[in-house]
Amino acid sequence: MEQGVAALSALVGKGGVLVLSGAGISTESGIPDYRGPSGMRRNAQPMTYQTFTRDPVARRRYWARSHLGWRTIARAAPNAGHHAVGRLQRLGLLTGIVTQNVDGLHQAGGADGVVELHGALDRVVCLDCGERSARDELDARLSAANIGYAAVAGGINPDGDVDLTDEQAAGFVVADCRGCGGMLKPDVVFFGESVPTPRVQQCFDLVERSAALVVLGSSLTVMSGRRFVVRAAKLGLPIAIVNQGPTRGDALAAILVDAPLGAVLARVAWDLR
């Protein structure tokens, strides 16, 4: 590991680095990733856009699970990895930060201008009128509408919801848009939903302007994030991957570090202080 961390520090120290982060950077903050160190997928079944919009029962179940899980996400604190990325940005070594995460922890760790590829859980969007509002406001409305609701949640999932049975979710009351009465959805990209084209292009532009790409805590299983690694490789940019377990980008990487991200990134930030 020491050799990999030294190589990573040398690469980042040259500057012009684009960071692409995934769920693995937030596990030390108590938010699980989609895959464990073995690379095997966890049992969490993500909500799809099609199911959310077409199935009222599934939508109620989702909001019950998400309402309970939001408390964990809202309380989560940035860890050493997030703080290290923020410090590297302040040192002027990064061209940008693109995250696949929806937890807002990069910003809480001191980073600015983060491109949230898949959106953010702290915002809510109306699918009818397009109005966006704060998640805390919806949380207060849901709490008021569900006084006495006392389902016992299972473990938190990577998307910020929790495990509940259909029976536990059956009595939950869902809130609609205050303005038009339309359907509310977290301002995140669900499975089966496309990342907005301008956001994707913004990320490709960052790749084009960068001298290197560093992937942090992503298995690169889905093309949503892996496409930027593929583009960087085609451009001949050096690629470093820090992750616990294998990734689909390993064959393209010049540097691979399989270790906990907090310790690795804190070391890099210390080396470049």
C-alpha positions in Angstrom: 0.0 0.0 0.0 2.8 2.4 0.8 4.1 2.4 -2.7 0.6 3.1 -4.1 0.0 5.9 -1.7 3.4 7.5 -2.6 2.5 7.2 -6.3 -0.9 8.8 -5.6 0.7 11.7 -3.7 3.1 12.3 -6.5 0.3 12.3 -9.1 -1.9 14.6 -7.2 1.0 16.9 -6.3 1.4 17.7 -10.0 -2.0 19.3 -10.0 -4.7 19.4 -12.6 -6.5 16.5 -11.0 -10.2 15.7 -11.4 -11.8 13.7 -8.6 -14.6 11.2 -9.2 -16.0 9.9 -6.0 -18.5 7.1 -5.2 -20.2 5.6 -2.2 -17.0 4.1 -0.8 -15.8 7.5 0.4 -18.8 7.9 2.7 -18.8 4.5 4.4 -16.6 5.8 7.2 -19.4 8.4 7.9 -21.9 5.5 8.5 -23.5 5.4 5.0 -23.0 2.0 3.4 -21.9 1.5 -0.2 -23.5 -0.6 -2.8 -20.8 -3.3 -2.8 -18.6 -4.6 0.0 -14.8 -5.0 -0.2 -15.3 -8.2 -2.1 -17.1 -6.4 -4.9 -20.3 -8.3 -4.4 -23.5 -6.3 -4.4 -25.3 -5.8 -1.2 -29.0 -6.8 -0.9 -30.4 -3.2 -1.0 -32.8 -3.0 -3.9 -32.8 0.6 -5.3 -36.1 2.3 -6.2 -36.5 2.7 -10.0 -38.0 5.8 -11.5 -40.7 3.8 -13.3 -41.9 2.1 -10.1 -41.8 5.3 -8.1 -44.0 7.2 -10.6 -46.4 4.4 -11.5 -47.0 2.5 -8.3 -48.7 4.5 -5.5 -48.1 1.7 -3.0 -44.4 1.5 -3.8 -44.1 5.3 -3.7 -45.7 5.3 -0.2 -43.3 2.6 0.9 -40.4 4.5 -0.5 -41.3 7.7 1.3 -41.8 5.9 4.6 -38.4 4.3 4.3 -36.8 7.5 3.1 -38.4 9.6 5.8 -36.9 7.4 8.5 -33.5 7.1 6.7 -33.2 10.9 6.2 -32.4 11.3 9.9 -29.3 9.3 9.5 -28.2 11.1 6.3 -28.9 14.5 7.9 -26.8 13.7 11.0 -23.9 12.1 9.0 -20.6 14.0 9.3 -17.8 14.2 6.8 -14.9 11.9 7.5 -11.2 12.2 7.0 -11.5 11.4 3.3 -14.0 14.2 2.6 -11.9 16.7 4.6 -8.7 15.6 2.7 -10.4 16.2 -0.7 -11.5 19.7 0.5 -7.9 20.4 1.5 -6.5 19.3 -1.8 -9.0 21.6 -3.5 -7.9 24.5 -1.4 -4.3 23.8 -2.2 -5.2 24.4 -5.9 -4.5 20.8 -7.0 -7.9 19.9 -8.3 -9.7 21.0 -11.5 -13.0 19.7 -10.0 -14.9 17.2 -8.0 -17.6 15.0 -9.5 -19.5 12.8 -7.0 -21.9 10.0 -7.6 -23.1 10.4 -4.0 -26.2 12.2 -2.9 -25.2 12.8 0.8 -23.7 16.3 0.5 -20.7 15.3 2.6 -18.0 16.7 0.2 -19.5 20.1 0.7 -19.7 19.6 4.5 -16.1 18.6 4.4 -15.1 22.0 2.9 -15.3 21.4 -0.9 -16.8 23.9 -3.3 -18.3 23.6 -6.7 -19.0 19.9 -6.4 -20.8 18.4 -9.4 -23.5 16.2 -7.9 -23.9 13.7 -10.8 -26.9 12.0 -9.3 -28.4 14.9 -7.4 -28.8 15.4 -3.7 -31.1 14.1 -1.0 -31.3 17.5 0.8 -33.6 18.7 -2.1 -37.0 17.7 -3.3 -38.5 18.3 -6.7 -42.1 18.3 -7.9 -42.5 16.2 -11.0 -45.4 18.2 -12.1 -44.4 21.9 -11.8 -40.7 21.4 -11.3 -40.4 23.4 -8.1 -37.5 22.5 -5.9 -37.6 22.8 -2.1 -35.5 21.9 0.9 -35.8 18.4 2.3 -35.9 19.7 5.8 -39.2 21.4 5.0 -40.7 18.2 3.6 -39.4 16.3 6.7 -41.3 18.6 8.9 -44.5 18.2 6.9 -44.2 14.4 6.8 -43.6 14.3 10.6 -46.7 16.4 11.2 -48.8 14.2 8.9 -47.5 11.0 10.5 -47.7 11.7 14.3 -47.6 8.4 16.1 -46.1 6.6 13.2 -43.7 4.3 14.9 -42.2 1.8 12.5 -38.9 0.3 13.6 -36.4 0.7 10.8 -33.8 -1.8 9.7 -30.4 -0.8 8.6 -29.7 2.3 6.4 -29.3 1.7 2.7 -26.9 3.4 0.3 -29.7 5.6 -1.2 -30.5 7.0 2.3 -33.6 4.9 2.9 -34.1 2.0 5.4 -35.5 -1.5 5.4 -39.3 -1.7 6.1 -41.9 -4.3 5.4 -45.0 -3.5 3.4 -47.0 -3.8 6.6 -44.9 -1.3 8.4 -45.2 1.2 5.5 -49.0 0.8 5.0 -50.1 3.5 7.4 -47.6 6.2 6.2 -49.1 9.4 4.8 -47.3 10.9 1.8 -47.1 14.7 1.2 -47.7 16.4 -2.2 -46.3 19.6 -3.7 -47.5 22.7 -1.7 -47.8 24.7 -4.9 -49.6 22.4 -7.4 -50.5 19.2 -5.5 -48.1 17.3 -7.8 -45.9 14.3 -7.0 -42.8 15.0 -5.0 -39.5 13.1 -5.5 -36.1 13.5 -3.9 -33.9 15.5 -6.3 -31.8 12.5 -7.1 -31.4 10.3 -10.2 -33.2 7.0 -9.6 -32.3 3.8 -11.4 -34.0 3.9 -14.8 -33.7 7.7 -15.0 -31.1 9.6 -17.0 -28.6 12.1 -15.6 -29.5 15.5 -17.2 -27.5 16.0 -20.4 -26.0 19.4 -19.4 -24.6 17.8 -16.2 -23.0 15.0 -18.1 -21.4 17.4 -20.5 -20.1 19.5 -17.6 -18.3 16.4 -16.3 -16.9 15.5 -19.8 -15.6 19.1 -20.0 -13.9 18.7 -16.7 -12.2 15.5 -17.9 -11.0 17.4 -21.0 -9.5 20.2 -18.9 -7.7 17.9 -16.5 -4.3 16.3 -16.4 -5.3 13.3 -14.4 -8.3 11.5 -13.0 -8.5 10.1 -9.4 -11.4 7.8 -8.6 -12.3 7.5 -4.9 -14.6 4.8 -3.6 -16.4 3.7 -6.7 -16.7 0.2 -8.1 -17.4 1.9 -11.5 -20.0 -0.8 -12.1 -22.5 1.5 -13.8 -21.7 3.5 -16.9 -23.0 6.7 -15.3 -19.6 7.2 -13.7 -17.4 4.8 -15.6 -17.9 6.7 -18.9 -15.6 9.5 -17.5 -12.9 7.0 -16.7 -13.2 5.6 -20.3 -12.9 9.1 -21.7 -9.9 9.9 -19.6 -8.2 6.7 -20.8 -8.9 7.6 -24.4 -7.3 11.0 -23.8 -4.2 9.3 -22.3 -4.7 10.8 -18.8 -3.1 8.9 -15.9 -5.9 7.3 -13.8 -5.6 6.4 -10.1 -8.3 4.4 -8.3 -8.6 4.2 -4.5 -11.2 1.7 -3.5 -11.8 -1.3 -1.2 -12.3 -4.1 -3.6 -12.0 -4.5 -7.4 -13.5 -2.1 -9.9 -14.5 -2.2 -13.5 -11.8 0.5 -14.2 -8.8 -1.4 -12.8 -7.5 -2.3 -16.2 -7.3 1.4 -17.2 -5.6 2.6 -14.0 -1.9 3.4 -13.6 -2.3 3.5 -9.8 -4.4 1.1 -7.7 -4.8 1.5 -4.0 -7.0 -1.1 -2.2 -7.4 0.4 1.3 -9.7 2.5 3.5 -10.1 5.8 1.9 -9.9 8.0 5.0 -6.4 6.9 5.9 -5.1 7.0 2.4 -6.5 10.5 1.6 -5.4 11.9 4.9 -1.9 10.7 4.1 -1.9 12.3 0.7 -3.2 15.6 2.1 -0.4 15.4 4.7 2.2 14.7 2.2 1.2 17.7 0.1 0.5 20.2 2.9 
